[in-house]
Amino acid sequence: MGDADKIIARTEASMAAIDADQWDACANPGGSIPYNPFLSHRFLSALETSGSATPETGWQPYHILVEDGRGQIKGCCPAYLKGHSQGEYVFDYGWADAWERAGGRYYPKLQVSVPFTPATGRRLLAMPGPDQQQTEDQIAAALVELTNRLELSSCHLTFLPEDQWTRLGEIGFLQRTDQQFHWEDENYGTFDGFLSALASRKRKNLKKERARAVENDITIEWVTGSDITEDHWDAFFRFYMDTGSRKWGTPYLTRSFFSIIGEEMPEDILLILAKRDGRYIAGALNMIGSATLFGRYWGCTEHHDFLHFEVCYYQAIEFALTRGIKRVEAGAQGAHKLARGYAPNITYSAHYIPNPSFREAVDNYLAAERRHVAADAEMLADHAPFRKTDNDKD
């Protein structure tokens, strides 16, 4: 076996120490794999250099690299030692409480995810080719080895694509599901085309909501690319801080994070901003993928009926249709999205737990939870706002 054929798995304590081109060749290689901005070296680096995802905030970078004998990265994954369960959106507080009441230590745990980002994406980032599955399995094996070597309670991979979730289940990871609400373009062409697919009463309600949202002389702007300025970020950060303070107590992202991504990846960013009397009063941050528009953060300094729906949901659909983007993920949870054309979609996570008794208890819980999630998604899908027959057009 030559040096090039040797496979070495190791960890790295920061994105800055990882070659950006090699990372991105695994994370966003192009071809049949859609571009995902959250997996890019630039985005993950911004989380660290801005002080948002650091050991001090409970996110200690512990990224996994699988390399050949010449140091060429063949696969990787964003991983963190976590001192808490905040900013993950797949909730395991009950697991932590049960394990610690039994005398164990749940934290730190190993978390494979994009911090503060409940967006679906590959987590086992292997270069495409004949060895892709083998490399993904090597990444998974490295996660298991690291969890065991550090004597951690568990390892968690969240918001996986279904194929990676299935494979991890085959090699012994526990499988968990949840649901989000996503919009899919069924060749609507325009927003009016989307409206025509809705049942008559739902269509009328949606039109009324859109009119009400902007009736106080509110205008809506799309700002992306080089048009985004520090003034835009100042306005948006006020919105983000207001929402974050109310939801989480302490917002996760620092002000500098937004400046960094605005500088490093402006073409991947869409700000949807609402303005009244010459000043911004509300806004939403979206990230632009090749196949998906990811809605992330919303906030406001004035309350107006239905403005949240307009800025976060309807404007996102319009932008996606304009760009030819086929999918909008509007963030975690929110059954109210159903009436706005966003359908229930199953989300996937996988979990490795070394302790046999703890593993068995969690496995039994997850089996029941998966049944509940599937039944709930099926029930909600039956209440989708789309017309059932061609007669419902008026």
SVG drawing of the C-alpha trace seen along z (x, -y; Angstrom):
<svg xmlns="http://www.w3.org/2000/svg" viewBox="-66 -59 70 62">
<polyline fill="none" stroke="black" stroke-width="0.4" points="0.0,0.0 1.4,-3.4 1.3,-6.5 -1.6,-7.9 -3.7,-4.8 -3.3,-5.2 -6.4,-6.7 -5.9,-8.9 -8.8,-10.3 -7.9,-13.2 -9.5,-16.2 -8.9,-19.9 -9.6,-22.6 -10.6,-25.4 -11.8,-26.0 -8.9,-28.5 -6.4,-25.5 -8.3,-23.6 -7.5,-24.3 -10.6,-26.1 -10.5,-24.7 -10.1,-21.1 -13.0,-21.5 -15.3,-23.0 -14.4,-20.3 -16.0,-17.8 -18.8,-20.1 -20.0,-21.7 -18.4,-19.7 -21.1,-20.6 -22.5,-18.2 -25.6,-16.5 -25.0,-17.8 -26.7,-21.1 -24.8,-24.0 -25.4,-24.5 -24.0,-27.8 -24.1,-26.6 -21.6,-23.9 -19.1,-26.2 -15.8,-26.9 -16.6,-30.7 -19.8,-30.3 -18.4,-27.9 -15.3,-30.0 -17.4,-33.1 -19.1,-31.4 -15.7,-30.8 -13.9,-34.1 -16.9,-36.2 -17.0,-34.6 -20.3,-33.0 -19.4,-29.2 -16.4,-28.9 -15.4,-27.1 -16.5,-30.1 -20.0,-29.8 -20.2,-26.1 -19.2,-25.1 -15.7,-23.8 -14.7,-23.0 -13.6,-19.4 -13.9,-19.0 -13.3,-15.6 -10.9,-15.2 -10.4,-11.9 -7.2,-12.3 -5.0,-10.1 -1.3,-9.6 -0.4,-12.8 -2.7,-14.9 -5.4,-15.4 -8.8,-15.7 -11.1,-13.0 -14.0,-13.6 -14.8,-15.8 -17.6,-17.0 -18.3,-20.0 -18.2,-18.7 -18.2,-20.3 -17.8,-19.3 -20.9,-20.8 -21.2,-21.9 -25.0,-22.3 -27.9,-21.6 -28.7,-25.1 -28.8,-26.3 -29.4,-22.8 -33.2,-22.5 -33.2,-18.8 -34.0,-18.6 -32.3,-16.1 -32.8,-17.9 -34.8,-14.9 -32.0,-12.5 -29.5,-14.7 -31.6,-14.9 -32.2,-11.1 -28.6,-10.2 -27.4,-12.6 -30.1,-11.4 -28.7,-7.9 -25.3,-9.1 -23.8,-9.8 -22.3,-12.9 -24.1,-14.0 -21.9,-16.9 -19.7,-17.4 -21.2,-15.6 -20.2,-15.5 -22.4,-17.4 -22.2,-17.2 -24.2,-20.1 -24.1,-23.7 -24.4,-25.7 -27.7,-27.6 -29.0,-26.3 -31.9,-23.9 -31.4,-23.4 -31.2,-20.1 -27.8,-19.3 -25.2,-16.6 -23.2,-16.0 -20.8,-13.3 -19.0,-15.4 -17.2,-13.0 -15.9,-13.8 -18.0,-12.3 -16.7,-9.2 -16.5,-5.5 -15.1,-5.8 -17.8,-8.2 -19.8,-5.7 -16.6,-4.2 -15.4,-7.7 -18.7,-8.5 -18.4,-5.3 -14.9,-6.2 -16.1,-9.6 -18.9,-7.8 -16.3,-5.4 -14.1,-8.3 -17.1,-9.8 -17.7,-6.6 -14.0,-6.2 -13.7,-9.8 -16.9,-9.5 -15.5,-6.3 -11.9,-7.6 -13.1,-10.8 -15.6,-8.8 -18.5,-11.1 -22.1,-10.2 -23.2,-10.5 -22.7,-11.8 -25.4,-13.5 -25.8,-14.3 -28.7,-16.5 -30.7,-17.7 -29.4,-14.9 -30.5,-14.0 -32.6,-10.8 -30.0,-8.7 -27.3,-9.5 -29.8,-8.9 -30.6,-5.5 -27.0,-4.5 -26.1,-5.6 -29.0,-3.5 -27.6,-0.5 -24.3,-0.8 -25.8,-1.2 -26.7,-4.8 -30.1,-5.4 -32.6,-7.1 -34.8,-10.1 -37.3,-12.1 -39.1,-15.4 -40.9,-17.7 -40.6,-21.2 -42.6,-23.0 -41.2,-23.6 -42.5,-25.1 -42.0,-23.2 -42.3,-24.7 -44.7,-22.6 -43.9,-24.4 -46.0,-27.4 -44.0,-29.9 -45.2,-33.0 -46.7,-33.8 -50.1,-34.0 -49.5,-30.5 -48.9,-29.4 -52.1,-31.1 -54.1,-29.4 -53.2,-26.0 -54.8,-27.0 -58.4,-26.3 -60.6,-29.3 -61.1,-30.3 -57.4,-29.8 -56.4,-31.9 -58.7,-34.7 -57.3,-34.7 -53.8,-34.8 -54.5,-37.8 -56.1,-39.6 -53.1,-38.9 -50.7,-40.3 -52.7,-43.4 -53.1,-43.9 -49.3,-43.4 -48.4,-46.5 -51.4,-48.7 -49.6,-51.2 -47.5,-52.5 -45.0,-49.7 -42.7,-48.8 -40.6,-45.6 -37.1,-45.5 -34.9,-42.6 -31.2,-43.3 -28.5,-40.9 -24.9,-40.7 -22.8,-43.9 -25.9,-46.0 -25.8,-44.9 -24.2,-47.6 -23.3,-47.9 -26.3,-50.1 -28.5,-47.2 -26.7,-44.9 -27.1,-47.5 -30.9,-47.5 -31.2,-43.7 -29.1,-43.2 -31.6,-45.3 -34.3,-43.0 -32.3,-39.9 -31.4,-41.0 -35.1,-41.8 -36.3,-38.4 -33.3,-36.5 -33.6,-38.2 -37.2,-37.2 -36.8,-33.6 -33.4,-32.5 -32.5,-35.1 -29.1,-35.6 -28.9,-35.8 -26.4,-33.3 -24.7,-35.4 -22.5,-38.4 -22.8,-41.6 -19.4,-40.9 -20.7,-37.6 -23.1,-39.4 -20.4,-41.7 -18.1,-38.8 -20.6,-36.8 -21.6,-40.1 -18.0,-40.5 -17.1,-36.9 -20.3,-35.5 -22.6,-38.3 -24.1,-36.5 -25.4,-33.8 -27.4,-36.3 -30.9,-37.7 -32.2,-40.3 -35.9,-40.9 -36.6,-44.3 -39.8,-46.2 -39.6,-50.0 -42.1,-52.6 -41.6,-56.4 -38.1,-56.1 -36.7,-53.6 -36.5,-49.8 -39.0,-48.3 -38.7,-44.5 -36.5,-42.1 -35.6,-38.5 -32.3,-36.9 -32.2,-34.2 -29.3,-32.1 -29.4,-31.2 -28.5,-27.7 -28.6,-26.3 -31.8,-24.2 -33.1,-25.7 -33.7,-29.2 -33.1,-28.9 -35.1,-31.3 -33.2,-31.9 -33.8,-34.9 -36.7,-37.4 -37.2,-40.4 -39.0,-43.7 -39.2,-47.0 -42.9,-47.6 -45.8,-45.1 -48.1,-45.1 -50.6,-42.4 -49.4,-39.7 -46.1,-41.4 -44.2,-38.4 -46.0,-36.2 -45.3,-38.6 -41.6,-39.1 -40.7,-35.5 -43.0,-33.3 -44.6,-35.1 -41.7,-37.2 -39.4,-34.1 -41.7,-32.2 -41.6,-35.2 -37.8,-35.4 -37.5,-31.6 -39.8,-31.7 -37.8,-34.6 -34.5,-32.8 -35.8,-29.4 -35.1,-27.9 -37.4,-25.0 -37.6,-24.8 -38.0,-27.1 -37.1,-26.0 -38.7,-28.4 -36.9,-27.3 -37.9,-25.2 -41.5,-24.3 -44.5,-26.4 -47.8,-24.7 -49.1,-28.1 -47.0,-27.8 -49.3,-25.1 -52.0,-27.6 -49.4,-29.6 -48.5,-26.8 -45.6,-25.2 -46.1,-21.4 -44.9,-19.1 -41.6,-17.5 -39.8,-14.9 -36.4,-15.9 -33.8,-13.3 -31.1,-12.9 -28.8,-10.1 -27.4,-9.4 -24.6,-7.2 -24.8,-6.2 -22.1,-3.9 -23.8,-2.8 -26.0,0.2 -28.8,-0.5 -29.0,-4.2 -29.0,-3.4 -31.8,-0.9 -34.0,-3.4 -33.4,-6.1 -34.0,-3.6 -37.4,-2.6 -38.4,-6.2 -37.4,-7.0 -39.4,-4.2 -42.6,-5.6 -41.6,-9.2 -41.1,-8.2 -44.6,-6.7 -46.0,-9.9 -44.1,-12.2 -45.2,-10.2 -48.8,-10.2 -48.8,-13.9 -47.2,-14.8 -49.8,-12.6 -52.6,-14.3 -51.3,-17.8 -50.8,-17.0 -54.5,-16.3 -55.2,-19.9 -52.9,-21.5 -54.5,-24.6 -54.3,-23.3 -57.5,-22.7 -58.7,-19.2 -60.6,-19.4 -60.6,-21.5 -64.0,-22.9 -62.4,-24.9 -60.9,-27.7 -63.0,-30.8"/>
</svg>
